[in-house]
Amino acid sequence: MSLTWHLKEPTSPIGQFIKQRFNHTARLTKVANAQLIEQSTIHPVLADTPYPYSTIGMAIDYRIRYAFAITPNRQLAAWKGAMHLNPKYSHASLASLRQEFQDKEQSV
């Protein structure tokens, strides 16, 4: 589901987190929006291709899903891709990788 869906859905843990942590932003966004309206948008220069809004949105959505553990690590495309990059990993070494990964997450 998209970030927009999570923001609109009252039962979404992501939407709830954002609304709780950033519930007093109206005053700040009012000032920022007034300043932004006066400015021109700067886009990266991409040779004959449109700006990748959907790719950027997917990357943000992916990061949020990862941060909130919405999708189990083994179901993430990055996990599957990593296994293709280095096929020498067996199930035993995957378990040690998972433990190492979890240890690093807990230390953050």
Sequence and secondary structure as in RCSB ss.txt:
>XXXX:A:sequence
MSLTWHLKEPTSPIGQFIKQRFNHTARLTKVANAQLIEQSTIHPVLADTPYPYSTIGMAIDYRIRYAFAITPNRQ
LAAWKGAMHLNPKYSHASLASLRQEFQDKEQSV
>XXXX:A:secstr
  HHHHHH TT HHHHHHHHHTTT HHHHHHHHHHHHTS       TT    HHHHHHHHHHHHHHHTT S GGG
SHHHHHHHHH TT  HHHHHHHHHHHHHHHHH 
